[in-house]
């Protein structure tokens, strides 16, 4: 019984640390699409402040993790998006959708 409990506690601690790491590398944002380069996999967005990253509101280009996600995005569209940290490209858009 003690071995099972110790194994459970160790597994829980590992999952908690992985979840905390993942949460630190992901943030959400809202903004307005200014330009879409579907072939290049880049979208320019004027976004609101992103407190999780301590970013003020600004306009910037973002790479997207999946170029196909830009098929649903148009210039002038209000969007919400998720950011994940890529070791090579910095923060990239992991998902993007029309803002509700």
NORKANOR-V835857 format. One record per helix or strand. SS is the DSSP state (alpha for helix, beta for strand). FROM is the first residue (numbers start at 1). LEN is the number of residues. Records with the same first field share a line. If there is no record, write none. Layout:
SS->FROM-LEN  FROM-LEN
This chain:
alpha->2-23  51-3  67-6
beta->26-12  42-6  50-1  55-1  58-7  78-9  90-9
